[in-house]
Amino acid sequence: APPEPPLRGEWEQRIIWGSDAVVVATPDERTQIARFYGAPPDRMQVIPCGVDTARFTPRDRSLARARLNQALHLGPGPLLLAVGRLDPLKGAELVVRMLPLLAQGAQIVLLGGDDSDPERARLRALAESLGVAARIRFVDSVSQDQLPAYYRAADLLVVASHYESFGMAAVEALACGTPVVATRVGGLPYIVRDGVNGALVAQRTPADFARAITALLDDASGLALLAGRARASVVRFGWANVAAQVSSLYGALTQPAFDDAALAE
């Protein structure tokens, strides 16, 4: 990525130091802000991004898969899903390069962007060169109302990003009961827990991702166990919980320094 202009860092530091409190989405973000801006740790409060748990809910996976199969002309093999803009930071190229290493006729849906995006053309050409074009479907960005259907149909969500400050797609997928395989970076370890609701991959290579995914797909009972625990692992990110934390923080900040009785004396 190109370097940030100095003016941005200068003003971000001024804003942070001039604030009564700084809300960060994950403990990793708190660490980064303390590191780069010298922000006082006691002024930072971890309050995660929220997910609409009434919209992103588990449903019958076989029915969701059958509907998606019909819409996208998918085969019978396992279905992987990657959601996000087609930005090199998001790691779509790694997902494409990983596919030839997966057995069982695994397929992947890359959901994001549209046909006007030059990155999609590049990824299509890469898939052709690797001989896996027939196992990939490129789907344009969809509305929030349509998105849960894709999560419910997938066996796994793959998040191969170089970095994620939070990882909203991971939370949405888990809320729909779909386990996640993700890079061990940024805020993702705050959401995805090895052996609980998915798997974290330490090295961003196609081979390492393929090994982690193959291990899960080869263990049907283990994968079902992860799926069964997925929803419960992210109820803490529900809008009501997040709103209550924000409200509590604002309430604490607006308390007078002295109570009225003490001032009257």
C-alpha positions in Angstrom: 0.0 0.0 0.0 1.2 3.5 -0.7 2.4 5.4 2.4 -0.1 7.6 4.2 0.4 11.4 3.9 2.0 12.8 7.1 -0.9 15.2 7.6 -3.3 12.3 8.2 -1.1 10.8 11.0 -0.6 14.3 12.6 -4.4 15.0 12.7 -5.3 11.5 13.9 -2.9 11.9 16.8 -4.4 15.3 17.6 -7.9 13.9 17.6 -7.0 10.9 19.7 -5.2 13.0 22.3 -8.0 15.6 22.4 -10.7 13.0 23.0 -12.2 12.0 26.3 -12.3 8.4 25.1 -11.3 6.4 22.0 -13.5 3.5 20.9 -11.6 0.6 19.2 -13.1 -2.5 17.7 -10.6 -5.1 19.0 -7.8 -5.4 21.4 -5.4 -5.5 18.5 -6.6 -2.1 17.3 -6.0 -0.8 20.8 -2.5 -2.1 20.7 -1.9 -0.5 17.3 -3.2 2.9 18.3 -1.1 2.9 21.4 1.9 1.9 19.4 1.6 4.4 16.6 0.0 7.4 18.4 1.1 6.9 21.9 -2.5 7.0 23.0 -3.1 6.4 26.8 -4.4 2.8 27.2 -6.9 3.9 30.0 -8.6 6.3 27.5 -9.3 3.5 25.0 -12.4 1.3 25.2 -12.9 -1.9 23.2 -16.4 -2.0 21.8 -16.8 -4.2 18.7 -18.6 -3.5 15.5 -22.1 -4.9 15.7 -24.1 -7.4 13.6 -27.8 -7.6 13.0 -28.4 -11.0 14.6 -32.1 -10.8 13.5 -31.0 -10.7 9.9 -28.0 -13.0 10.0 -29.4 -16.2 11.4 -28.9 -19.9 10.7 -31.3 -21.7 8.4 -31.5 -25.1 6.8 -28.1 -25.4 5.0 -29.2 -28.0 2.5 -32.1 -25.9 1.3 -30.0 -22.8 1.0 -27.4 -24.8 -0.9 -29.9 -26.2 -3.3 -31.2 -22.7 -4.1 -27.7 -21.4 -4.7 -26.8 -24.5 -6.8 -29.7 -23.7 -9.0 -28.9 -20.0 -9.3 -25.2 -20.4 -9.9 -25.1 -23.9 -11.6 -22.8 -25.3 -8.9 -21.6 -28.8 -8.7 -22.1 -31.3 -5.8 -18.7 -30.6 -4.1 -18.0 -28.6 -0.9 -18.8 -24.9 -1.2 -16.4 -22.2 0.0 -17.3 -18.5 0.2 -15.2 -15.3 0.2 -17.0 -12.0 0.7 -15.5 -8.5 0.2 -14.3 -6.0 -2.3 -11.8 -7.2 -4.9 -8.9 -5.5 -3.3 -5.5 -7.2 -3.2 -5.5 -6.5 0.6 -8.5 -8.9 0.9 -6.5 -11.9 -0.5 -8.8 -13.1 -3.4 -5.7 -14.1 -5.4 -4.6 -16.5 -2.6 -8.1 -18.1 -2.6 -7.8 -18.7 -6.4 -4.3 -20.1 -6.1 -5.5 -22.4 -3.2 -8.3 -24.0 -5.2 -6.1 -26.5 -7.3 -4.8 -27.8 -4.0 -8.3 -28.8 -2.7 -9.8 -32.2 -3.4 -13.4 -33.3 -3.2 -14.4 -31.1 -6.1 -14.4 -28.0 -3.8 -15.8 -24.8 -5.4 -15.7 -21.2 -4.3 -17.9 -18.2 -4.7 -16.1 -14.9 -4.7 -18.8 -12.4 -3.8 -17.9 -8.7 -4.3 -17.2 -6.1 -6.9 -18.6 -6.4 -10.4 -17.5 -7.1 -14.0 -16.3 -3.5 -14.5 -13.5 -4.2 -11.9 -10.2 -4.9 -13.5 -9.2 -7.1 -10.6 -12.0 -9.5 -11.4 -10.7 -9.9 -15.0 -7.2 -10.6 -13.6 -8.6 -13.2 -11.2 -10.6 -14.9 -14.0 -7.4 -15.1 -16.1 -5.5 -16.6 -13.2 -8.2 -19.2 -12.7 -8.1 -20.1 -16.3 -4.3 -20.5 -16.2 -4.6 -22.8 -13.2 -7.4 -24.9 -14.7 -9.9 -24.1 -12.0 -12.2 -21.6 -13.8 -15.1 -24.1 -13.8 -14.9 -24.3 -10.0 -15.2 -20.5 -9.3 -18.2 -18.3 -9.5 -17.8 -14.5 -9.4 -20.9 -12.8 -7.9 -21.6 -9.1 -7.8 -22.0 -7.4 -4.5 -25.5 -8.0 -3.0 -27.7 -6.2 -0.5 -27.7 -7.0 3.2 -31.0 -8.8 2.8 -29.5 -11.2 0.2 -26.2 -11.8 1.9 -27.3 -14.3 4.6 -28.4 -16.7 1.9 -24.8 -17.1 0.7 -23.5 -17.6 4.2 -26.1 -20.2 4.9 -25.3 -22.2 1.7 -21.5 -22.3 2.3 -19.6 -25.0 4.2 -16.9 -22.5 5.1 -16.2 -18.8 4.8 -12.6 -18.1 3.8 -11.0 -14.8 4.9 -7.5 -14.7 3.4 -6.8 -11.0 4.0 -3.4 -9.5 4.6 -5.0 -7.5 7.4 -8.4 -6.9 8.9 -9.0 -4.3 11.6 -12.1 -6.2 12.6 -13.6 -8.8 10.2 -17.3 -8.1 9.7 -17.8 -10.9 7.1 -16.5 -13.4 9.6 -19.0 -12.2 12.3 -21.9 -12.3 9.7 -21.0 -15.8 8.6 -20.7 -17.2 12.2 -24.1 -15.6 13.0 -25.5 -17.6 10.2 -23.9 -20.8 11.6 -21.1 -21.0 9.1 -17.5 -21.7 10.4 -14.7 -19.5 9.2 -11.1 -20.1 8.1 -9.1 -16.9 8.4 -5.6 -15.4 8.5 -4.3 -15.0 12.0 -4.0 -11.2 11.6 -5.5 -8.0 13.0 -8.9 -8.4 14.7 -9.6 -11.8 13.2 -8.3 -13.8 16.3 -10.8 -11.8 18.4 -13.6 -13.4 16.3 -12.4 -16.7 15.0 -11.2 -19.3 17.5 -9.3 -22.4 16.6 -11.4 -25.5 17.2 -14.3 -23.5 18.5 -15.9 -21.8 15.5 -13.3 -22.2 12.8 -9.6 -22.2 12.1 -6.8 -19.6 12.0 -4.0 -19.8 9.5 -0.7 -18.4 10.6 1.1 -18.3 7.2 -0.7 -16.7 4.3 0.1 -19.3 1.6 -2.2 -21.3 -0.6 -0.7 -24.5 0.8 -1.4 -23.5 4.4 -5.0 -22.4 3.7 -5.6 -25.6 1.7 -4.3 -27.8 4.5 -6.6 -26.0 7.1 -9.6 -26.2 4.8 -9.0 -29.8 3.8 -8.7 -30.9 7.5 -12.1 -29.4 8.2 -13.8 -30.7 5.1 -12.4 -34.2 5.7 -14.0 -34.3 9.2 -17.7 -34.0 8.7 -18.6 -34.4 12.4 -16.0 -31.9 13.5 -17.2 -29.4 10.9 -20.8 -29.9 12.1 -19.6 -29.3 15.7 -18.0 -26.0 14.7 -21.1 -25.0 12.8 -23.2 -25.8 15.9 -21.1 -23.5 18.0 -20.7 -20.6 15.5 -23.8 -18.6 16.3 -23.2 -18.7 20.1 -19.7 -17.4 19.6 -20.8 -14.1 18.2 -24.0 -13.2 20.1 -21.7 -10.7 22.0 -21.6 -8.7 18.7 -25.3 -8.3 18.5 -26.5 -4.7 18.1 -28.2 -4.5 21.5 -25.1 -5.5 23.3 -22.9 -3.1 21.3 -25.4 -0.3 21.8 -25.5 -0.9 25.6 -21.7 -0.7 25.8 -21.7 2.6 23.8 -24.4 4.0 26.0 -22.6 3.0 29.1 -19.4 4.7 27.9 -21.3 8.0 27.1 -23.0 7.8 30.4 -19.7 7.5 32.3 -18.2 10.4 30.3 -21.2 12.7 31.0 -21.2 12.2 34.8 -20.3 15.4 36.7 -16.9 15.5 38.4 -18.7 16.1 41.7 -22.2 15.2 42.8 -24.7 18.0 43.5 -24.8 17.4 47.2 -21.0 17.8 47.5 -21.2 21.1 45.6 -24.0 22.4 47.8 -21.9 21.9 50.9 
